[in-house]
Amino acid sequence: MAVPARKTSKSKKRLRRTHQKISRPEISYDEAIGDYRRSHRVSLKGYYKGKNINE
């Protein structure tokens, strides 16, 4: 089995792991329904782009 010749430094290790973070969801206030919702998703009340999709 191959063994690395040198120890990976803290900076190299952290640079490699910078893309593994968890991002916060984008939440915006929707004026049409008067509630918060995530972008590009149906609201809890069933509205998307100001239209009720449950009908």
C-alpha positions in Angstrom: 0.0 0.0 0.0 1.3 3.5 -0.9 2.4 5.8 1.9 2.7 9.6 1.5 6.3 10.8 1.6 5.4 14.0 3.5 2.8 15.0 6.1 0.0 17.0 4.7 0.1 20.5 6.2 -2.8 22.0 8.0 -3.2 24.7 5.3 -3.3 22.2 2.5 -5.7 20.0 4.3 -8.0 22.9 5.1 -7.8 24.2 1.5 -9.0 20.8 0.3 -11.9 20.7 2.7 -13.2 24.2 2.0 -15.8 22.9 -0.5 -17.3 20.4 2.0 -19.1 23.0 4.1 -22.9 23.0 4.5 -24.5 26.2 3.1 -27.5 27.9 4.7 -30.8 27.7 2.8 -31.9 30.8 1.0 -35.1 32.0 2.8 -37.0 35.0 1.6 -40.2 36.7 2.6 -43.1 36.2 0.1 -45.4 39.2 0.0 -48.2 37.3 -1.8 -48.8 34.8 1.0 -47.3 36.8 3.9 -44.9 34.1 5.0 -41.3 33.0 4.6 -40.3 30.4 2.0 -37.3 28.9 0.4 -36.3 30.0 -3.1 -37.5 27.9 -6.1 -39.7 25.8 -3.9 -43.4 25.6 -3.1 -44.5 27.3 0.1 -46.1 25.4 2.9 -49.5 26.9 1.9 -49.1 25.5 -1.6 -48.2 28.6 -3.5 -45.5 29.0 -6.2 -44.9 32.3 -8.0 -48.1 33.7 -6.5 -50.3 30.9 -7.8 -52.0 28.2 -5.8 -50.8 24.9 -7.3 -53.2 22.7 -5.2 -56.2 23.7 -7.3 
